[in-house]
Amino acid sequence: MTTSSVWDPNAANFEMQRKASFSLFSTGDPSERPMPKGSGDTHEKLWALMQSYKANDVESVQKDIVAQVEYSLACTRFSFSKEDAYRATSLAVRDRLLESFNDTNDWYREKDVKRAYYLSAEYLLGRAFQNALVNLDLEPPFKDALTGLGFELEELYPFEADPGLGNGGLGRLAACFLDSMATLSLPCWGYGIRYSYGIFKQDIIDGWQVEKPDYWLAKPVPWEIPRPDVTYPVRFGGRIEDYSDDKGCWRTRWVGGEIIQAMAYDNPIPGFDTYNTNNLRLWRALPSEEFDFQAFNEFRYSEAVDNRRKAEDLSAVLYPNDDEYEGKLLRLKQQYFFVSASLQDLLREFIKKPDRQWSELPKKVAVQMNDTHPTMAVLEMMRLLVDVQRLSWDEAWELTKKTCNYTNHTVMPEALEKWPVDMMQELLPRHLNICGEINKRFMEELTKMYGDGPKVWGLSLFQEEPFKGIRMGNIAVLGSNKINGVAALHTEIVKKETFADFYQYYLAKGEKDKFVNMTNGVTPRRWVHCANRPLSDLYTKYLGSHKWLVDMNLLKALQKKKDDPAMQKEWMAAKRQAKERLVAYLKGNDILDADPDTLFDCQFKRIHEYKRQLLNCFYIIHRYLLLKQASPSERAKFQKRTCLIGGKAAPAYQNAKTIIKLVGNIGKIVNNDPDVSPYLKVAFVPNYSVTAAQAIIPASDISEHISTAGTEASGTSNMKFVMNGGLIIGTMDGANIEIREEGGQDTMFIFGCLETDVDGIKAKAKEGNYPIDGRLQQVFDCIKKGTFSLGDDTAHGKFCGLVDKLCNITAAGTWEGDRYLLINDFPSYVAAQEKVDKTYADQAKWCALSIQAATSMAQFSTDRTISEYAKVIWEIEPAPRPAPTVSSSSKA
């Protein structure tokens, strides 16, 4: 909760001033924040008291924890639970984080460094406790301190809730990026939304996904810092007016409508092996007035809090269902809300330095838009510069184009957001006006270059069909300094297909390096050191230090030991420990009673038809049928497998939900069949999260990354699995291609068509040449006769619907048929699975491949990715904060 708004909706151009810049008791002009009164000696004493860092010896840590127990939690030694121990210890860690956080920000300001700001609708952070201890190098003293107090550190980790701020790979990528930005001592901040409920908690009821609120804020979160002093106004609705400024210049202002307050919550992000701690600033939506007293006194109780409810809707849920107009409206409001607050904040930070000129903006600020969700930043940057700061249009447009950058994450044009013009007029009339002016000038330029015609229309920021709307992808490309894809193949598709006309336009203008590739990565601190400590300890033992955690190229030295029996024995022991942890996790959550001596086959990602979990289901059914038809002696020759699938389906995505139901039903049939279950077990793992991933990924033997070639931008789960010694069965899609190049062809089991084959396959299918493999037909027949329907007519109808659509063979490659070519790729998929079984049977060979793959992953550390962003796109330099100069316990 925050105080009432100080902004008058009928006024204009008051953005970029925090609420604290106004007097809450006056409607007059902004005033300076008052300086503390008193003599200089008073301030010297204050600074002297703050001069020393907290000590990190065991006794000092223990005293800090105990002090938090009594003075922060109001607990006593007689009522002190493990959860209290977690909260007290977290607060003690946070104190140390804040010391680094404050000093890092002061250091950046002192050095006046160029900064990068990462705007993302998602951050799938995972638990902060262990990550903070590891990155601050405080795990040993805190572990010993807690042991002395009668607690085990590892027992406290589960009391932390996973922050519900993301859905899948996009959000986890953003979180990995933040870790690497801090680790590389780069002056970067993240910006996003502080969702109250996140995406949703996935329950499985009668086999169907049921979405429930994931209220991760139910208990106090020690890792965030509420900042009511950092609150900005965000306007919706209203109208635009023309006026003359005090210099007689014609200008436009946006007035009226409603004001929503954006209040900041800071989340310190510590780097590993550095003194720097960066920040993720998240915005919470609050009303301009918390409570309508007049409505309450007139017995209209619900109306009294209506403004609060409507405002809080903005930051309640990630990706609200947008099947209906109201849902689309809320998504647009969400996106503009966090973009506006973020730009106001970062531009204020830039301009508050004395004698700063706006012409310096591109030399001091780089803004990165993570996918199309934040791309309203281009229009908002123009509005703030032209309307609020009164720059000329041409200067503002040049500054915007040199400051903003855009990451594309999808090759599918339908996934690039487009907002109806009517909706923009209702919600953001000034931005629609600005978009129109940008487009007018752009069209005039294009007409001179190309004349009028389809090429010009395709480049327009507006579309006429299927509805009149603005194209956010086009706006992002036109308004950015650099546009990047996230894997080599993806970037080529972006240049040749997704934004082909823009690519040619920039080539014609001589801007050959406008589109660049930035292959994704993951952080080894989270995904090996925290998730798989036995493997991390093995690396450190053989290499002699933890330096590999910031330079994964050092791991390549272990490849010469991949055939060493001693090394293999330790490697397989680490894998066995990971499997035992996963078996315990599955059993503890009543998911599956698994056998650690089986091959663990994992597919964990967002449930979507292009990711082809359905193809995996078809293979599992095929394997089940083979086992069922085999004699007991033949079954004994089969490689034992545990097949695990997990991920969330969008609430309105019915086909994805049907696939989840099918996985669960397959598991019920297979796991309860006495002939088959000793050799094959299947489970859907619900509510996949970062914490769940840290239990699952280290145990994987093979992971499935099987999207149709040309549909997956990159993928990052493939990188996490391989970093932990798992091999991949996959297509030549996304980052699979580059992972295979680094690790070697034998470390990946490739199948399926190539991206260049797709058009030819579709053309043949249109002529009726699209054969269904006999083994797959047997699977289809089994599904259609109800083997996996379990007497549920609704499920049976939906399962048959999926199969019938695939069998519309002349429509293969389209939405009316086998859109993602499952039928085409099934035979080679089966062959690849057979090769997996054969290779796994030779454990020494499999182990050697596992070592080779895992130690070849330096290219896929986000440290490499972010270093390239910093050099090629943002043009920023590391700004490492110097070590304390007096002693290890004194501030620099």
Secondary structure, 3 states (H helix, E strand, C coil): CCCCCCCCCCCCCCCCCCHHHCCCCCCCCCCCCCCCCCCHHHHHHHHHHCCECCCCCHHHHHHHHHHHHHHHCCCCCCCCCHHHHHHHHHHHHHHHHHHHHHHHHHHHHHHCCCEEEEECCCCCCCCCHHHHHHHCCCHHHHHHHHHHCCCCHHHHHHHCCCCCCCCCHHHHHHHHHHHHHHHCCCCEEEEEECCCCECCEEEEECCEEEEECCCCCCCCCCCCEEEEEEEEEEEECCEEEEEECCCCCEEEEEECCEEEEEEEEEEEEECCCCCCEEEEEEEEEEECCCCCHHHHHCCCHHHHCHHHHHHHHCCCECCCCCCCHHHHHHHHHHHHHHHHHHHHHHHHHHHCCCCCCHHHHHHHEEEEEECCCCCCHHHHHHHHHHHHCCCCHHHHHHHHHHHEEEECCCCCHHHCCEEEHHHHHHHCHHHHHHHHHHHHHHHHHHHHHHCCCHHHHHHCCEECCCCCEEEHHHHHHHCCCCEEECCHHHHHHHHHHHCHHHHHHHHHCCCCCCEEECCCCECHHHHHHHCCHHHHHHHHHHHCCCHHHCCHHHHHHHHHHCCCHHHHHHHHHHHHHHHHHHHHHHHHCCCCCCCCCCEEEEEECCCCHHHCHHHHHHHHHHHHHHHHHCCHHHHCCCCCEEEEEECCCCCCCHHHHHHHHHHHHHHHHHHCCCCCCCCEEEEEECCCCHHHHHHHHHHCCEEEECCCCCCCCCCCHHHHHHHCCCEEEECCCCCHHHHHHHHCHHHEEECCCCHHHHHHHHHHHHCCCCCCCHHHHHHHHHHHCCCCCCCCHHHHHHHHHHHHHHCCHHHCCCCCCCCCCHHHHHHHHHHHHHHHHHHHHCHHHHHHHHHHHHCCCHHHEHHHHHHHHHHHHHCCCCCCCCCCCCCCCECC
